[in-house]
Amino acid sequence: MSRHRYSGRVLAGDYLRAGSGLAITAGPVLLLEPATAVATVLSALSLLFGAFALRTGLRHLTVIELTADGIVSQGPISCHIPWRGVTRLQLDYFSTRREAQRGWMQLKISSRYRRIRIDSTIDGFEQLAAAVASTAREYAIPMTDTAVANFGALGIAVDGSDGEVAA
């Protein structure tokens, strides 16, 4: 069993971006009297920054726990997926530069009705990914081809033919 959480230090940049975006977009609407078209655009953008701030806060309050029988997301929006109920495992890489040197990974564990998404900014992501890959072999959980390649990029050997972790 292991527990993982997003630290405030890691999320500080997201909080700063959300706050700055809200100040820049909602500030003029609240403090000035902009034209209707400008107020509409700024209000729509402030809703996006507000949603981003809310999402960041939810991530900050979430704890991911791996147990022998499943994975649990504890927090304001809790979810439990038993390993036997996992229908798909994805590990995607998102690049922030053309050279693909910088970016982040996102692990998605899906059941028929639920999904847990875990960003690589969570504490202990590599250990969490290795444990999930090992459990995928044990329970014969299907993986996407992209997941097989991305587990390999993390140094976690996965047999690409059937999506199972190599012994």
N, C-alpha and C positions, 0 to 999 in steps of 0.2 A: 504494500500500500504506500502511495506517495501523494503528497499534497503540493499543489503549485498555485501561485498567485501572481498577479501583475503588480509590480511595486510602483509606488508613487513616483520614484525617481525616473523610471522608464516612461511613465505616462505624463510626466511634467511637460514635455514638449507638446503633447496633444492638448493638455489643459490650456497651455499658453496660446496655441493656435486657435482653439475654440473661443477663448476669452477675447483675443485680439479681433477675431472675425466678428464676434457679437458686438464689440465696441465700435468697430468700423461700420457695420451695417445697421445695427439697431440704434446706435447713438444718434446719427443724424435724423432718423425718423422720429425719435422721442424728443430731441432737443430743438430741432429746427422744423420748419414747415416746408418740406420739399414738394415739388410738383407731384401730382398724382402718379404719373408714370414712374418717376424716380422712387417715390415712396413704395410703390408696388414691388419694384425690382429689389430694393434694399430689404423690404420685409420678407420677401421670398428667400433671399440669401441669409437673412438672420435666422429664419426657420431652419435652414440647412446647418448653420453653425450651432444652433441650439440642439439639434438632433445629434450632431457630432459630440457636443459636450455631454449630452445625456448618455450616449454610447460609451464614451470614455469613462464616465462615472460608474456605469454598470460594470465595465471590465475591471475597474479598480476594486469594486466590492465583490467580485467573483473569485471563488476558489475552485480549482479543478482537483478532483480526487480520483486516483486510480485505485480500484479495489480488485479483489480476486474475482468478483462476479460481474464487474462492470465499471463504467466511468460515470462520475457524478459531477455536475456543475452546481455548486452551491452559491447562493447569492440572491439578489432581488428576483431574478428569473432562474429558478432551479430546474434541473433536468437530470434524470437518471436513465442511462442506456445500458442494459445488461449486455455482456459480450455476446451471448447467444442470439441477441436480437439485432446485432449490427449487420446492416445490409451492404454498406459501402464505406470504404476508407479512402480519403483523398489527402494528398499532401501537395499543395501548390506553392509555387515560388512567384513572387511579384517583384519585378525589378523597378528601381527608381531611376536608373541610368541606362543609356543605350548599351554600355559595355557589360551590363548585368553584374557589375561588381558590388553594387549596393542593393539592398532589398530586404524582404522578409518572407517568411513561409507561413502558411496557414494550414493547419491540420483540421480536417472535417471528418467527424465520425457520425455516421447516419444510421438510423434505424428506419423502420417503415413510417413512423409518424414524427420522429424527433431528430434534431441535429445539434451537435455540439461543435463549435468552431473555436480553435485555439491558435492564437498568433504566436509566432516565434519569440515575441518580446516577453513572454511569460517566463518566470524564473524556472530554470531547469528544463528548458524545452527539449534539448538533445536527449536527456535521460527519459523524459516523458515519451518522446517519439520512439526511442529504442524499446521501451516497455510496451507501447502500443503495437509496434511491429512484431515483437515477440508473441504477444497475445494474438495477433492476427494469424500467425502460423498455427498456434494451438487450436483456435476456433475456426480455421479455414475461412477467414474474412476476406472477401474480394477487395482488390485494390485496383485503382486506375493505373494505366501505364505511366502516367505522369508521376503518380505516387511512388512507383517502383524506382523511377529515375531519381526522384528527389530524395528518397531514403538513401539511395546510393551516394548522392552528393553529400549527405550527412555522415557517410561512413558506415551506414547500416546496410549490410549485404542482404539483398532481396532477390529471389529467383524471379526473373522477369516473365517466365513462361506462364506461371499460374498465379503470380502475385503473392506467393508465400515467402516468408523469411527463410533464407538459406540456413542450413544447419551448421 
